[in-house]
Every structure is written in structure tokens, then in C-alpha cells.
């Protein structure tokens, strides 16, 4: 019984913490207000939230989010988790995974 009560309490706290991400209808907005929205080739949209003072990037997909950490780059700034890499240089960005470009020729939406 105690484990069940603890689980309910943890779930309630987690939902409260995420409440700002949900609209009144319960739907998740497209992106948080402090995210950078990039317009990319083929009409794609890449949403990235830079966190930890720019040391990490949170890539926001409609179905999931994932974190990439900054690593040394020859030029620009590079974030990776070992499989997926975000490379930014100036105002342009490219996201690749497993050697394939998923989002290319991206620039911040105005």
C-alpha cells in the first residue's frame, strides 16, 4: 500500500511540474517559449532549447525530447549524445543521426 501511495505522489508531482507545458485543453504546445525554432529544408521545423548556459541542447520532437551535450568542434558549436549530432555555426543548424541528415539548412524562424 505504501509503494502505491508513493507512486501516486510521484506521478502527481511530475504532472504539476509539467503543467506549464500543457494548454487548457490538455494538449502539449508545439514548443516552450524559450526554445529556438529553426526552419529547415523540405519545409521541416526543428525545435531546440539550449540549456545549462548553452552547454547542452534539448531537441524537441512532437513525440519525444532528447538531450545533446556540447563537445569540441572544429568550427561552430557541436552537441551530441553519441548517435545524434546537432551542429550550429552562426545562425545555421544541422541535425544528423547515424550519418544521415534529418534537418538540414536550418535557420532561426523569424
PyMOL commands that set and color helices and strands:
alter all, ss='L'
color gray80, all
select helices_A, chain A and resi 2-17+19-21+41-43+52-54
alter helices_A, ss='H'
color red, helices_A
select strands_A, chain A and resi 36-39+45-51+56-60+65-71+77-80+84-89+92-97+100-108
alter strands_A, ss='S'
color yellow, strands_A
deselect
rebuild
show_as cartoon
